[in-house]
Amino acid sequence: MPDTLHRQWVMLNCIPAAPRKITTTDLQQKLDAEGFSVDVRSLQRDLITLSGRFPLVCDMRGKPYGWSWRKDARSLQIPGMSPQTALTLKLAHAMLEPLLPHPAMKALSGQLETANKVLQDLSNSALREWPQKVRIIPAGLRRLAPRIDNESFYIAQEALLTGRYFKARYSPRDDSGKKTDDYEINPLGIVVRAPVIYLVCTLFDYTDIRQLAVHRLSRASLLDKRAKPPKGFDLDTYIESQAFDVPSGKRIRLRALFENDAAFHLYETPLSTDQTLGKRPDGRVLLTATVQDSEQLHWWLLGFGAQVEVIEPKSLRKEFRQTALVMKNLYGQG
């Protein structure tokens, strides 16, 4: 469907029946939430053109003027939603809700209701039961999501969507020693690292990139100040730099001995392209791989407990030896 025709079709569905009405400004905002960028003049021309072909009326008795369908007009019907489309929409909503801006989610509410009804009305259909037959299980320990101030999150999304600064109060971790303060935030991206949602941003007019946990934002408000992405910033490049793995800034040659049962998944999901696995006479498996040194890597290795022995680098082996001694002292007391 051509973009202009698609936009006009969506626009017609946004216009209410009389006596309700919608202004061109509100209509422009609805179209913007649907992903259509159109200026007010073009919108006014579209309305005038469409009013010649559809029973649309403009109430000019007082400003702002408003558009509506005539009282005697037949409602504009969207073609029926197929079961396949309903299922796709329902599952996509469950997966993408944290990533979609609030206006987009709000605009989809009607379609989501329709999708749920279509699936509920199906009889003897495998599609109806499909949502109960598929699940995504997190790789690590499952944790409950922190409570989010929804209004502040919506403001952050709106600022990111429209390219504006916003002001918000940010509460750091209780043990960080920092005080709660108000910041002017320049949003650059949203990253979901379950169960926490992070806002990648800069603060005030500084250029160093920060990560703010969304659940620590409160009292947010939009500012009339255009966002300024740092020169050359790219969200994917930022993530690939191991920014969310708290890296040490270096790559290491990891050599570690795994118990056979603990090593099985490394054959199917290697740590790196140069990974090698070698069976030892004692039954253990020697892993050799070049990896980014990070807290995430340390946590992953520690999670295997006595099923892994770090050989190299020597600094990492020393760190794990000290950790083991501390744990021995802790558990040896009881």
Protein Blocks (a to p, Z undefined) as FASTA:
>chain_A
ZZklmmmmmmmmmpccdfbdcdfklmmmmmmmnopacdfklmmmmmmmmmmmbccdddfk
bccddddddfklccdddddddfklmmmmmmmmmmmmmmpcfklmmmmmmmmmmmmmmmmm
pghiaklmmmmmgccddfbdcdddddddfklmmmmmmmmmnopacdddddddfklopacd
ddddddfbdcdddfbdcddddehjbfbdcdddfklgghiacddddddddehiafklmmmn
ommnopghiacdddddddfklmmmmmmmcfbfkbccdddfkopacddddddddfklmmmm
mmnmmmbccfbdfklmmmmmmmmmmmmmmmmmZZ
